[in-house]
Amino acid sequence: MIELTPPAGTTRYLCPLECGWHHDDPPPSPEDVRDVAPDPDVRNFQEAVSSIAGKAAMRRLEQTETALKQHLATHTAPAEVAAIEQLLADKGLAGVNWRP
């Protein structure tokens, strides 16, 4: 069952085709940086922390992007076109030529 509201601090990414799928990205935690090493050229503690945090954030971003790409691959081109046309109809733009 899909929770209508994600837990506090969670970012929910919805399928842009409105099929009901979503990906929840929980808030940052100490576990995110457990196996992340700072860049070898850091000069002080502050740079080390920034390096680790940046790498952890990038890894999370890549995981979210991968989840979305994998999900979108399950949609067919006709389903994507139908979803776009339905969205346009819902906005009162039915019949607008959106194709290049």
TORZALO-323062 format. One line per 3 residues: number of its first residue (from 1); their letters; for each residue x, y, z of N, C-alpha, C, CB. Coordinates in nm, 4 decimals, decimal comma, always signed. Glycine has a CB too. Layout:
<nodes>
NUM) a) X Y Z X Y Z X Y Z X Y Z  ...
</nodes>
This chain:
<nodes>
1) mie) +0,0833 -0,1185 +0,0000 +0,0000 +0,0000 +0,0000 +0,0881 +0,1253 +0,0000 -0,0949 -0,0004 +0,1216  +0,0542 +0,2224 -0,0812 +0,1311 +0,3462 -0,0914 +0,0863 +0,4421 +0,0183 +0,1141 +0,4112 -0,2318  +0,1852 +0,4911 +0,0920 +0,1557 +0,5934 +0,1923 +0,1276 +0,7246 +0,1183 +0,2750 +0,6097 +0,2951
4) ltp) +0,0204 +0,7927 +0,1561 -0,0123 +0,9181 +0,0899 +0,0867 +1,0275 +0,1243 -0,1518 +0,9619 +0,1269  +0,1392 +1,0234 +0,2443 +0,2364 +1,1223 +0,2875 +0,3625 +1,0490 +0,3318 +0,1794 +1,2114 +0,4023  +0,4778 +1,0866 +0,2768 +0,6008 +1,0192 +0,3193 +0,6374 +1,0585 +0,4625 +0,7169 +1,0533 +0,2235
7) pag) +0,7210 +0,9773 +0,5261 +0,7666 +1,0122 +0,6612 +0,8355 +1,1497 +0,6614 +0,8635 +0,9034 +0,7153  +0,8344 +1,2141 +0,7760 +0,8949 +1,3472 +0,7898 +1,0392 +1,3466 +0,7409 +0,8891 +1,3944 +0,9362  +1,0743 +1,4480 +0,6655 +1,2103 +1,4626 +0,6159 +1,2386 +1,3858 +0,4885 +1,3053 +1,4198 +0,7200
10) ttr) +1,1441 +1,3058 +0,4431 +1,1619 +1,2247 +0,3223 +1,1228 +1,3056 +0,1999 +1,0783 +1,0946 +0,3300  +1,2029 +1,2920 +0,0945 +1,1694 +1,3539 -0,0334 +1,1077 +1,2467 -0,1210 +1,2954 +1,4181 -0,1018  +0,9892 +1,2729 -0,1717 +0,9196 +1,1758 -0,2564 +0,9248 +1,2241 -0,4008 +0,7717 +1,1557 -0,2099
13) ylc) +0,9768 +1,1376 -0,4870 +0,9822 +1,1644 -0,6302 +0,8718 +1,0826 -0,6966 +1,1236 +1,1296 -0,6903  +0,7774 +1,1495 -0,7618 +0,6653 +1,0833 -0,8273 +0,6966 +1,0593 -0,9739 +0,5374 +1,1665 -0,8129  +0,6362 +0,9556 -1,0283 +0,6496 +0,9306 -1,1714 +0,5869 +1,0476 -1,2461 +0,5826 +0,7949 -1,2123
16) ple) +0,6605 +1,1087 -1,3398 +0,6037 +1,2219 -1,4134 +0,4864 +1,1821 -1,5021 +0,7104 +1,2866 -1,4977  +0,4679 +1,0519 -1,5252 +0,3556 +1,0049 -1,6056 +0,2345 +0,9714 -1,5195 +0,3965 +0,8832 -1,6866  +0,2452 +1,0011 -1,3911 +0,1356 +0,9865 -1,2954 +0,0760 +0,8459 -1,2925 +0,0273 +1,0856 -1,3274
19) cgw) +0,1633 +0,7449 -1,2940 +0,1151 +0,6069 -1,2893 +0,0971 +0,5571 -1,1458 +0,2115 +0,5156 -1,3637  +0,1399 +0,6368 -1,0484 +0,1270 +0,5975 -0,9081 +0,2585 +0,5552 -0,8449 +0,0286 +0,4859 -0,8958  +0,3598 +0,5303 -0,9261 +0,4906 +0,4906 -0,8729 +0,5563 +0,6104 -0,8061 +0,5818 +0,4338 -0,9854
22) hhd) +0,6369 +0,5830 -0,7060 +0,7173 +0,6889 -0,6444 +0,8442 +0,6294 -0,5862 +0,6370 +0,7630 -0,5347  +0,9403 +0,7150 -0,5642 +1,0664 +0,6776 -0,4989 +1,0830 +0,7703 -0,3794 +1,1903 +0,6878 -0,5981  +1,0979 +0,7111 -0,2620 +1,1189 +0,7895 -0,1412 +1,2664 +0,7943 -0,1063 +1,0385 +0,7318 -0,0247
25) dpp) +1,3170 +0,9144 -0,0877 +1,4558 +0,9345 -0,0469 +1,4522 +0,9834 +0,0979 +1,5313 +1,0376 -0,1420  +1,4930 +0,8962 +0,1921 +1,4851 +0,9351 +0,3331 +1,5827 +1,0483 +0,3659 +1,5134 +0,8142 +0,4229  +1,5611 +1,1135 +0,4781 +1,6519 +1,2222 +0,5159 +1,7928 +1,1687 +0,5391 +1,6007 +1,2942 +0,6425
28) psp) +1,8929 +1,2547 +0,5268 +2,0309 +1,2117 +0,5490 +2,0485 +1,1505 +0,6879 +2,1268 +1,3297 +0,5312  +2,1406 +1,0557 +0,6946 +2,1709 +0,9921 +0,8234 +2,3207 +0,9643 +0,8304 +2,0888 +0,8599 +0,8422  +2,3724 +0,9359 +0,9478 +2,5150 +0,9031 +0,9606 +2,5550 +0,7820 +0,8765 +2,5493 +0,8771 +1,1064
31) edv) +2,4606 +0,6930 +0,8500 +2,4904 +0,5753 +0,7680 +2,5329 +0,6145 +0,6260 +2,3681 +0,4828 +0,7622  +2,4874 +0,7292 +0,5788 +2,5181 +0,7733 +0,4424 +2,6675 +0,7954 +0,4201 +2,4429 +0,9012 +0,4113  +2,7397 +0,8275 +0,5260 +2,8814 +0,8608 +0,5103 +2,9737 +0,7539 +0,5682 +2,9106 +0,9939 +0,5763
34) rdv) +2,9155 +0,6429 +0,6111 +2,9943 +0,5398 +0,6787 +3,1154 +0,4947 +0,5976 +2,9071 +0,4208 +0,7089  +3,1003 +0,4704 +0,4691 +3,2106 +0,4178 +0,3879 +3,2632 +0,5193 +0,2859 +3,1654 +0,2923 +0,3155  +3,2438 +0,6470 +0,3124 +3,2889 +0,7517 +0,2206 +3,4187 +0,8123 +0,2736 +3,1797 +0,8618 +0,2031
37) apd) +3,5187 +0,8146 +0,1881 +3,6484 +0,8728 +0,2258 +3,6605 +1,0129 +0,1670 +3,7662 +0,7831 +0,1772  +3,7288 +1,1016 +0,2370 +3,7470 +1,2362 +0,1811 +3,8450 +1,2329 +0,0640 +3,7973 +1,3340 +0,2899  +3,8417 +1,3375 -0,0163 +3,9395 +1,3490 -0,1231 +4,0790 +1,3474 -0,0625 +3,9166 +1,4778 -0,2064
40) pdv) +4,1763 +1,2904 -0,1316 +4,3111 +1,2814 -0,0748 +4,3827 +1,4153 -0,0601 +4,3940 +1,1916 -0,1593  +4,3356 +1,5191 -0,1290 +4,4062 +1,6475 -0,1242 +4,3443 +1,7481 -0,0273 +4,4100 +1,7077 -0,2615  +4,2593 +1,7023 +0,0658 +4,2015 +1,7967 +0,1624 +4,3111 +1,8476 +0,2549 +4,0872 +1,7301 +0,2447
43) rnf) +4,2950 +1,9729 +0,2982 +4,3996 +2,0351 +0,3800 +4,3644 +2,0448 +0,5275 +4,4292 +2,1717 +0,3280  +4,2352 +2,0288 +0,5591 +4,1975 +2,0413 +0,7002 +4,0668 +1,9663 +0,7261 +4,1832 +2,1907 +0,7403  +4,0275 +1,9681 +0,8505 +3,9079 +1,8937 +0,8910 +3,7830 +1,9437 +0,8193 +3,8882 +1,9039 +1,0419
46) qea) +3,7683 +2,0749 +0,8070 +3,6498 +2,1313 +0,7417 +3,6397 +2,0851 +0,5966 +3,6532 +2,2847 +0,7478  +3,7506 +2,0846 +0,5259 +3,7497 +2,0373 +0,3872 +3,7179 +1,8883 +0,3806 +3,8850 +2,0654 +0,3199  +3,7654 +1,8125 +0,4773 +3,7369 +1,6689 +0,4807 +3,5869 +1,6449 +0,4990 +3,8167 +1,6003 +0,5942
49) vss) +3,5262 +1,7171 +0,5914 +3,3823 +1,7031 +0,6150 +3,3044 +1,7427 +0,4895 +3,3379 +1,7896 +0,7357  +3,3417 +1,8530 +0,4272 +3,2739 +1,8979 +0,3051 +3,2895 +1,7955 +0,1928 +3,3292 +2,0341 +0,2602  +3,4059 +1,7385 +0,1811 +3,4320 +1,6383 +0,0783 +3,3452 +1,5143 +0,0990 +3,5801 +1,5997 +0,0781
52) iag) +3,3400 +1,4676 +0,2217 +3,2605 +1,3485 +0,2537 +3,1113 +1,3763 +0,2314 +3,2857 +1,3040 +0,4002  +3,0647 +1,4896 +0,2798 +2,9230 +1,5238 +0,2638 +2,8860 +1,5373 +0,1163 +2,8907 +1,6543 +0,3382  +2,9719 +1,5987 +0,0388 +2,9458 +1,6146 -0,1039 +2,9401 +1,4820 -0,1771 +3,0511 +1,7018 -0,1661
55) kaa) +3,0320 +1,3924 -0,1432 +3,0319 +1,2597 -0,2060 +2,9075 +1,1801 -0,1673 +3,1582 +1,1817 -0,1664  +2,8688 +1,1890 -0,0409 +2,7494 +1,1170 +0,0051 +2,6249 +1,1714 -0,0642 +2,7343 +1,1282 +0,1587  +2,6154 +1,3019 -0,0778 +2,5006 +1,3631 -0,1449 +2,4962 +1,3225 -0,2926 +2,5063 +1,5167 -0,1318
58) mrr) +2,6103 +1,3192 -0,3576 +2,6158 +1,2802 -0,4985 +2,5738 +1,1341 -0,5154 +2,7578 +1,3019 -0,5552  +2,6156 +1,0497 -0,4235 +2,5781 +0,9079 -0,4308 +2,4256 +0,8938 -0,4179 +2,6505 +0,8257 -0,3191  +2,3661 +0,9680 -0,3257 +2,2199 +0,9632 -0,3091 +2,1501 +1,0126 -0,4344 +2,1759 +1,0473 -0,1880
61) leq) +2,1997 +1,1203 -0,4922 +2,1419 +1,1742 -0,6146 +2,1477 +1,0701 -0,7264 +2,2152 +1,3029 -0,6569  +2,2608 +1,0027 -0,7396 +2,2761 +0,9002 -0,8426 +2,1823 +0,7826 -0,8185 +2,4205 +0,8514 -0,8478  +2,1614 +0,7434 -0,6930 +2,0696 +0,6348 -0,6613 +1,9263 +0,6729 -0,6995 +2,0777 +0,5995 -0,5114
64) tet) +1,8883 +0,7962 -0,6710 +1,7540 +0,8430 -0,7054 +1,7369 +0,8485 -0,8564 +1,7270 +0,9815 -0,6437  +1,8363 +0,9001 -0,9260 +1,8301 +0,9085 -1,0712 +1,8195 +0,7693 -1,1333 +1,9531 +0,9818 -1,1256  +1,8957 +0,6741 -1,0801 +1,8906 +0,5366 -1,1296 +1,7522 +0,4763 -1,1084 +1,9968 +0,4505 -1,0602
67) alk) +1,6939 +0,4981 -0,9905 +1,5602 +0,4447 -0,9623 +1,4580 +0,5020 -1,0605 +1,5184 +0,4767 -0,8166  +1,4652 +0,6323 -1,0862 +1,3709 +0,6959 -1,1784 +1,3911 +0,6441 -1,3207 +1,3869 +0,8491 -1,1748  +1,5156 +0,6334 -1,3643 +1,5426 +0,5834 -1,4996 +1,4931 +0,4399 -1,5161 +1,6930 +0,5910 -1,5304
70) qhl) +1,5170 +0,3562 -1,4147 +1,4710 +0,2178 -1,4223 +1,3190 +0,2117 -1,4297 +1,5214 +0,1378 -1,3017  +1,2528 +0,2975 -1,3537 +1,1072 +0,2979 -1,3593 +1,0573 +0,3476 -1,4944 +1,0502 +0,3842 -1,2474  +1,1120 +0,4566 -1,5427 +1,0662 +0,5117 -1,6703 +1,0852 +0,4130 -1,7849 +1,1401 +0,6411 -1,7011
73) ath) +1,1854 +0,3259 -1,7727 +1,2087 +0,2252 -1,8762 +1,0935 +0,1242 -1,8833 +1,3411 +0,1522 -1,8498  +1,0104 +0,1189 -1,7805 +0,8968 +0,0261 -1,7818 +0,7787 +0,0823 -1,8598 +0,8534 -0,0062 -1,6393  +0,7813 +0,2105 -1,8920 +0,6732 +0,2721 -1,9688 +0,7042 +0,2603 -2,1175 +0,6537 +0,4209 -1,9283
76) tap) +0,6013 +0,2414 -2,1960 +0,6184 +0,2360 -2,3407 +0,5981 +0,3764 -2,3983 +0,5189 +0,1341 -2,4051  +0,6465 +0,3976 -2,5183 +0,6301 +0,5283 -2,5831 +0,4825 +0,5645 -2,5984 +0,6987 +0,5286 -2,7205  +0,3964 +0,4712 -2,6422 +0,2540 +0,5083 -2,6513 +0,1943 +0,5471 -2,5153 +0,1739 +0,3925 -2,7107
79) aev) +0,2371 +0,4813 -2,4091 +0,1871 +0,5165 -2,2755 +0,2335 +0,6569 -2,2373 +0,2351 +0,4134 -2,1700  +0,3573 +0,6919 -2,2737 +0,4087 +0,8250 -2,2445 +0,3288 +0,9312 -2,3208 +0,5584 +0,8340 -2,2803  +0,3001 +0,9044 -2,4478 +0,2225 +0,9986 -2,5289 +0,0818 +1,0135 -2,4709 +0,2157 +0,9515 -2,6768
82) aai) +0,0213 +0,9019 -2,4333 -0,1141 +0,9068 -2,3756 -0,1153 +0,9873 -2,2460 -0,1670 +0,7642 -2,3494  -0,0111 +0,9710 -2,1642 -0,0039 +1,0456 -2,0381 +0,0109 +1,1945 -2,0640 +0,1127 +0,9956 -1,9523  +0,0924 +1,2304 -2,1612 +0,1097 +1,3725 -2,1948 -0,0213 +1,4304 -2,2463 +0,2217 +1,3909 -2,3004
85) eql) -0,0889 +1,3568 -2,3337 -0,2156 +1,4055 -2,3870 -0,3203 +1,4200 -2,2766 -0,2668 +1,3113 -2,4960  -0,3217 +1,3278 -2,1808 -0,4164 +1,3370 -2,0700 -0,3852 +1,4578 -1,9822 -0,4137 +1,2083 -1,9862  -0,2566 +1,4816 -1,9570 -0,2186 +1,5986 -1,8775 -0,2609 +1,7275 -1,9465 -0,0673 +1,5997 -1,8524
88) lad) -0,2431 +1,7334 -2,0776 -0,2859 +1,8517 -2,1523 -0,4371 +1,8685 -2,1456 -0,2404 +1,8422 -2,2985  -0,5097 +1,7576 -2,1590 -0,6560 +1,7641 -2,1512 -0,6998 +1,8114 -2,0134 -0,7184 +1,6268 -2,1827  -0,6339 +1,7623 -1,9099 -0,6677 +1,8037 -1,7733 -0,6460 +1,9524 -1,7518 -0,5855 +1,7252 -1,6728
91) kgl) -0,5526 +2,0099 -1,8264 -0,5222 +2,1522 -1,8134 -0,6002 +2,2366 -1,9143 -0,3727 +2,1756 -1,8310  -0,6919 +2,1725 -1,9853 -0,7720 +2,2450 -2,0832 -0,6972 +2,2748 -2,2112 -0,8209 +2,3725 -2,0240  -0,5935 +2,2012 -2,2391 -0,5118 +2,2255 -2,3581 -0,5234 +2,1124 -2,4589 -0,3666 +2,2444 -2,3190
94) agv) -0,6310 +2,0356 -2,4521 -0,6506 +1,9245 -2,5455 -0,6445 +1,9769 -2,6885 -0,7861 +1,8526 -2,5191  -0,5798 +1,9025 -2,7743 -0,5705 +1,9406 -2,9152 -0,4519 +2,0296 -2,9460 -0,6956 +2,0098 -2,9569  -0,3797 +2,0767 -2,8432 -0,2613 +2,1592 -2,8669 -0,1526 +2,0706 -2,9270 -0,2118 +2,2275 -2,7345
97) nwr) -0,0896 +2,1179 -3,0330 +0,0163 +2,0404 -3,0976 +0,1461 +2,0594 -3,0197 +0,0343 +2,0832 -3,2468  +0,1800 +1,9622 -2,9371 +0,3012 +1,9698 -2,8547 +0,4158 +1,8949 -2,9160 +0,2748 +1,9162 -2,7169  +0,3903 +1,8244 -3,0227 +0,4955 +1,7443 -3,0871 +0,5798 +1,8353 -3,1767 +0,4336 +1,6264 -3,1703
100) p) +0,7110 +1,8101 -3,1800 +0,7985 +1,8949 -3,2642 +0,7755 +1,8721 -3,4112 +0,9445 +1,8692 -3,2324
</nodes>
